[in-house]
Amino acid sequence: MTEASETGRTGHESRTAHDGRTGYDREDGQHVQTGYDGATLDEAQDEAAAANELAERVSYGKGWPEQHTGPVVRRRGQVQAGTTDQRLLDSHGPTDWVHGDPWRVMRIQSEFVEGFGALAELGPAVSVFGSARTPADSPGYATGVRIGRALAEAGFAVITGGGPGAMEAANRGALEGGGVSVGLGIELPFEQGLNPYVDMGVNFRYFFVRKTMFVKYARGFVVLPGGFGTLDELFEALTLVQTKKVTRFPIVLFGTEYWGGLASWIRSTLVAEGKASLADLELFHITDDVDEAVERVTKESGA
């Protein structure tokens, strides 16, 4: 009796690919996809995955497990289970990796990219620093407004930390003077967002990325009275100029009464004890005159 007649007589269909490729078996009404040797497709996939894993883990002729993940080579006990794609597509895996250094590096890189992209076409600019605690009704605030306006009228964009106090004053002056008012904010546990006088704002997680933007896109610094943050920016700029990491970068300290004591200490202690040279006193200029401050920045920066 032929196979076809036997199939028709029993009421069960049995069909197999005779060329060695995938076929189909129907027994008791069930449909099962089979592989090259009659195994189910799931079994064939498992075998293929095992073969691929073996190929990944074993370096031929060396006798030890070896794994290549991008530019990284892992051997013996350092071999990891699975592949990079598997870990990427596994939505049920751990999430603590977002707090690790490799991912943090990507966030740092993204901040540099965002900052460079936002400020690359800014044009000539001056960074203005000062205390966030300067009251809005104080003479120091009014001075900040005057400086911001004068810089804008001289053709400079004004970059600040974007916060309140002296920073807000300089941004306000730049806005009122028809210039571009920029605020570079920072993530802090206790501070504020960008002040309302900022036209272009970029917020940063990392201080060192933000500091790079202050220097890279400015022709000089004007430093109003401030605290630790202001001193941090001031001394970093002085160090960059002293070590010639940046050139033609004027630094103006506004307020002789406020900054005079610091200048005297640098002269009588740092220079006197050989910790700094006499020429380092020329790295900054102290004034109480707004026009002189703008003129100094304009002349020394070559703007």
Backbone torsions as a table, in degrees:
resi	resn	phi	psi	omega
1	MET	NA	142.0	-179.0
2	THR	-76.6	162.3	179.8
3	GLU	-63.5	-38.9	-178.5
4	ALA	-63.8	-43.5	-179.0
5	SER	-68.4	-34.4	178.4
6	GLU	-65.1	-38.6	179.3
7	THR	-65.4	-43.9	179.8
8	GLY	-65.8	-33.6	-176.4
9	ARG	-72.0	-36.8	-175.6
10	THR	-87.2	-19.1	-179.5
11	GLY	84.1	4.0	178.1
12	HIS	-114.0	135.6	-179.1
13	GLU	-100.0	132.0	175.5
14	SER	-132.7	111.9	-178.2
15	ARG	-129.7	129.0	-178.2
16	THR	-130.2	141.5	177.6
17	ALA	-71.4	125.3	-175.6
18	HIS	-92.6	0.3	-179.7
19	ASP	-99.2	10.4	176.8
20	GLY	88.3	-7.2	179.4
21	ARG	-92.7	-175.7	-173.6
22	THR	-58.8	135.4	177.5
23	GLY	-128.5	-173.2	-177.2
24	TYR	-134.9	132.4	175.9
25	ASP	-112.1	131.8	174.3
26	ARG	-120.2	114.0	177.3
27	GLU	-135.0	129.5	-177.4
28	ASP	55.1	35.6	176.5
29	GLY	79.3	1.2	-178.4
30	GLN	-93.7	140.2	-179.4
31	HIS	-107.5	120.2	-178.1
32	VAL	-128.2	124.4	177.7
33	GLN	-83.3	133.1	-176.2
34	THR	-116.0	161.3	-178.6
35	GLY	-97.4	-159.1	-173.4
36	TYR	-61.6	-38.5	-175.0
37	ASP	-108.4	19.6	179.8
38	GLY	92.4	-4.7	177.8
39	ALA	-74.6	160.0	178.2
40	THR	-69.4	160.9	-177.8
41	LEU	-63.8	-38.5	177.9
42	ASP	-59.8	-42.4	179.1
43	GLU	-64.7	-39.1	178.9
44	ALA	-64.9	-40.6	178.8
45	GLN	-65.4	-40.2	178.1
46	ASP	-62.5	-40.9	179.7
47	GLU	-65.4	-40.4	179.1
48	ALA	-65.1	-41.2	179.0
49	ALA	-63.6	-40.3	179.0
50	ALA	-64.5	-39.5	178.7
51	ALA	-65.8	-40.4	178.2
52	ASN	-65.1	-41.4	178.7
53	GLU	-62.9	-40.7	178.7
54	LEU	-63.2	-40.4	179.5
55	ALA	-64.9	-35.4	178.3
56	GLU	-70.4	-38.1	-169.9
57	ARG	-87.6	-20.4	-173.8
58	VAL	-112.0	123.9	174.4
59	SER	-90.5	117.4	-172.6
60	TYR	-61.2	131.6	176.1
61	GLY	84.2	-3.4	-178.1
62	LYS	-104.2	-27.9	174.9
63	GLY	82.5	8.8	175.7
64	TRP	-132.0	155.5	178.4
65	PRO	-65.6	139.0	178.3
66	GLU	-143.8	136.3	-176.5
67	GLN	-132.6	135.4	177.2
68	HIS	-112.2	118.1	176.0
69	THR	-122.5	96.7	-173.8
70	GLY	63.1	-131.1	-179.8
71	PRO	-82.1	-3.2	-175.2
72	VAL	-94.1	133.1	175.7
73	VAL	-111.6	127.2	178.1
74	ARG	-118.4	137.4	-179.8
75	ARG	-131.8	155.0	175.6
76	ARG	51.3	-122.0	-173.9
77	GLY	-70.3	-9.0	179.9
78	GLN	-90.1	-4.9	179.3
79	VAL	-65.9	133.0	-179.2
80	GLN	-102.0	150.4	178.7
81	ALA	-75.3	143.9	175.4
82	GLY	78.9	-176.1	-178.4
83	THR	-118.0	168.1	179.1
84	THR	-61.1	-42.5	178.3
85	ASP	-62.2	-39.8	179.2
86	GLN	-61.2	-44.0	-179.3
87	ARG	-68.2	-34.4	178.6
88	LEU	-65.0	-42.7	-174.3
89	LEU	-87.4	-5.9	179.6
90	ASP	-81.3	100.4	-177.1
91	SER	-78.1	-3.6	-176.9
92	HIS	-104.0	8.2	-177.5
93	GLY	-79.1	179.9	179.4
94	PRO	-68.4	157.3	-178.4
95	THR	-115.5	4.4	-178.4
96	ASP	-68.9	-11.4	179.7
97	TRP	-63.3	-23.9	-179.2
98	VAL	-68.9	-12.5	179.4
99	HIS	-104.6	5.6	-178.2
100	GLY	-89.1	166.3	-176.7
101	ASP	-62.9	-41.1	179.4
102	PRO	-57.6	-44.0	178.9
103	TRP	-70.1	-35.0	177.9
104	ARG	-62.0	-37.8	177.0
105	VAL	-59.8	-39.4	178.8
106	MET	-65.4	-39.3	177.5
107	ARG	-65.2	-40.8	178.2
108	ILE	-62.1	-45.3	178.7
109	GLN	-60.1	-42.3	-178.4
110	SER	-64.6	-34.0	178.1
111	GLU	-67.7	-40.0	175.4
112	PHE	-62.0	-44.5	-179.2
113	VAL	-61.3	-45.4	-179.6
114	GLU	-64.4	-43.5	-180.0
115	GLY	-64.5	-46.8	178.5
116	PHE	-60.9	-43.5	-178.5
117	GLY	-64.2	-38.4	-177.5
118	ALA	-73.6	-34.0	-169.7
119	LEU	-106.5	-5.6	-173.1
120	ALA	-58.8	-33.9	-177.3
121	GLU	-106.0	24.4	-176.0
122	LEU	-67.9	-35.9	-175.0
123	GLY	91.3	-175.1	-178.7
124	PRO	-57.1	134.4	-177.1
125	ALA	-146.2	158.3	174.8
126	VAL	-129.0	134.1	176.0
127	SER	-89.7	130.9	-179.5
128	VAL	-116.5	127.6	-178.5
129	PHE	-117.6	156.9	177.6
130	GLY	171.8	173.5	-172.7
131	SER	-71.1	138.8	172.6
132	ALA	-72.0	-13.3	-175.7
133	ARG	-95.5	5.8	178.1
134	THR	-68.3	118.5	-178.0
135	PRO	-64.5	146.8	-177.4
136	ALA	-67.3	-20.5	-179.3
137	ASP	-101.6	17.0	-176.4
138	SER	-97.2	158.5	174.5
139	PRO	-59.4	-33.0	178.9
140	GLY	-63.4	-37.5	177.4
141	TYR	-65.9	-44.9	179.6
142	ALA	-61.4	-36.9	177.1
143	THR	-64.0	-41.8	178.4
144	GLY	-60.3	-40.1	177.7
145	VAL	-63.7	-43.3	-179.5
146	ARG	-63.1	-42.1	-179.8
147	ILE	-66.4	-45.1	178.6
148	GLY	-59.9	-41.9	179.4
149	ARG	-67.0	-43.3	-178.8
150	ALA	-63.9	-39.5	177.8
151	LEU	-65.0	-42.0	178.9
152	ALA	-63.0	-42.7	-179.9
153	GLU	-67.2	-23.7	176.9
154	ALA	-84.9	0.3	175.8
155	GLY	97.4	12.0	-179.7
156	PHE	-100.6	141.3	162.2
157	ALA	-75.3	152.7	-178.7
158	VAL	-114.0	122.9	179.3
159	ILE	-109.1	128.0	174.4
160	THR	-130.9	-179.1	175.2
161	GLY	-76.6	-1.8	173.2
162	GLY	79.9	0.3	-176.7
163	GLY	-90.4	-164.9	-179.9
164	PRO	-82.7	-167.1	174.6
165	GLY	67.3	-133.9	-177.7
166	ALA	-63.1	-33.3	178.2
167	MET	-64.4	-46.5	177.7
168	GLU	-59.9	-40.9	-179.0
169	ALA	-60.2	-46.5	-179.7
170	ALA	-65.6	-41.1	176.7
171	ASN	-63.0	-39.6	179.3
172	ARG	-63.6	-44.7	179.1
173	GLY	-62.3	-41.0	178.9
174	ALA	-63.0	-42.2	-179.8
175	LEU	-64.8	-44.9	-179.6
176	GLU	-68.2	-26.3	179.9
177	GLY	-86.9	2.8	177.7
178	GLY	81.3	15.2	179.0
179	GLY	-97.5	-179.3	177.7
180	VAL	-89.0	126.4	-177.0
181	SER	-108.0	115.2	-173.3
182	VAL	-115.5	137.7	176.1
183	GLY	-126.7	125.3	177.8
184	LEU	-108.4	97.2	-175.5
185	GLY	-80.9	169.2	-179.4
186	ILE	-139.9	141.9	177.7
187	GLU	-73.8	116.0	179.1
188	LEU	-130.7	156.1	-178.6
189	PRO	-74.5	-13.2	-172.0
190	PHE	-131.2	-4.2	-173.7
191	GLU	-106.5	162.1	179.6
192	GLN	-50.5	172.2	168.1
193	GLY	-96.1	-159.2	179.4
194	LEU	-75.7	143.3	-179.8
195	ASN	-70.8	160.1	-172.3
196	PRO	-70.8	-6.3	-177.8
197	TYR	-96.8	6.1	178.8
198	VAL	-84.6	126.3	175.6
199	ASP	-87.9	-38.6	179.5
200	MET	-128.4	121.1	-176.8
201	GLY	-126.4	141.7	174.2
202	VAL	-132.9	127.9	178.2
203	ASN	-101.6	140.6	-176.3
204	PHE	-123.5	150.6	170.7
205	ARG	-86.7	-34.5	-168.3
206	TYR	-111.8	128.5	-179.6
207	PHE	-58.4	-42.6	-172.9
208	PHE	-68.6	-28.6	175.0
209	VAL	-69.4	-45.5	179.0
210	ARG	-60.3	-42.2	180.0
211	LYS	-62.1	-37.6	177.6
212	THR	-59.6	-41.4	-179.3
213	MET	-66.4	-39.4	179.1
214	PHE	-57.7	-40.0	-176.5
215	VAL	-85.5	-45.3	-173.1
216	LYS	-60.9	-38.2	-173.0
217	TYR	-105.5	14.0	178.6
218	ALA	-115.7	149.0	174.4
219	ARG	-89.9	-12.1	-179.4
220	GLY	178.9	175.3	179.6
221	PHE	-118.5	140.3	164.1
222	VAL	-117.6	123.4	-172.1
223	VAL	-114.3	112.3	175.6
224	LEU	-86.4	165.8	177.6
225	PRO	-53.0	133.4	-178.7
226	GLY	-161.1	-177.9	-176.3
227	GLY	-103.0	-142.7	-174.1
228	PHE	-60.7	-42.2	-179.6
229	GLY	-62.2	-42.1	177.9
230	THR	-64.7	-43.3	178.2
231	LEU	-63.2	-37.5	178.3
232	ASP	-59.6	-49.4	179.6
233	GLU	-64.3	-40.6	-179.3
234	LEU	-61.4	-51.3	-175.2
235	PHE	-72.9	-28.2	174.0
236	GLU	-66.1	-42.6	178.2
237	ALA	-63.6	-43.4	178.2
238	LEU	-59.8	-40.1	179.2
239	THR	-66.3	-41.8	179.5
240	LEU	-63.4	-39.6	178.5
241	VAL	-71.5	-43.8	-179.2
242	GLN	-59.8	-39.7	-178.3
243	THR	-89.8	5.4	177.5
244	LYS	61.3	28.8	170.9
245	LYS	-72.4	-29.5	170.8
246	VAL	-128.4	151.9	-179.1
247	THR	-125.0	157.1	178.8
248	ARG	50.2	57.1	-176.0
249	PHE	-127.3	91.0	-178.4
250	PRO	-69.8	141.7	178.0
251	ILE	-126.0	113.8	-177.6
252	VAL	-110.9	124.2	175.2
253	LEU	-97.8	121.1	-176.2
254	PHE	-99.0	118.3	179.7
255	GLY	117.8	92.7	-176.3
256	THR	-66.3	-36.5	-179.4
257	GLU	-66.7	-40.0	-177.4
258	TYR	-72.5	-44.9	-172.7
259	TRP	-94.2	-9.5	-177.1
260	GLY	-59.9	-41.2	-179.9
261	GLY	-63.4	-39.6	177.9
262	LEU	-64.3	-43.6	179.5
263	ALA	-63.0	-40.0	178.5
264	SER	-64.6	-39.8	179.0
265	TRP	-65.6	-40.9	178.0
266	ILE	-60.2	-43.3	-178.2
267	ARG	-70.1	-46.7	-171.9
268	SER	-83.4	-18.8	-177.7
269	THR	-114.9	-61.4	-176.7
270	LEU	-63.1	-51.6	-178.0
271	VAL	-70.5	-42.7	-178.0
272	ALA	-62.1	-33.5	-179.0
273	GLU	-95.3	7.2	175.8
274	GLY	79.3	13.1	178.9
275	LYS	-83.2	-14.5	174.6
276	ALA	-147.8	160.8	-178.6
277	SER	-96.8	162.2	179.2
278	LEU	-61.0	-33.5	179.6
279	ALA	-65.2	-23.8	-179.7
280	ASP	-66.4	-20.2	176.9
281	LEU	-68.5	-15.5	178.7
282	GLU	-87.2	-1.3	-178.4
283	LEU	-74.4	-16.5	-179.4
284	PHE	-138.6	160.9	-179.1
285	HIS	-133.6	136.8	-179.6
286	ILE	-110.8	134.8	-179.7
287	THR	-150.9	162.2	172.1
288	ASP	-114.7	5.3	-173.5
289	ASP	-110.0	123.1	-177.4
290	VAL	-62.1	-46.6	-178.9
291	ASP	-61.7	-39.4	178.6
292	GLU	-64.5	-39.8	179.4
293	ALA	-61.8	-46.4	-179.7
294	VAL	-66.3	-42.3	179.4
295	GLU	-61.5	-42.4	-179.9
296	ARG	-62.5	-44.0	178.9
297	VAL	-64.0	-43.7	-177.4
298	THR	-64.6	-46.3	-176.3
299	LYS	-69.5	-48.2	-173.9
300	GLU	-75.4	-24.5	-180.0
301	SER	-84.7	-12.9	-178.1
302	GLY	77.9	16.2	-177.8
303	ALA	-73.9	NA	NA
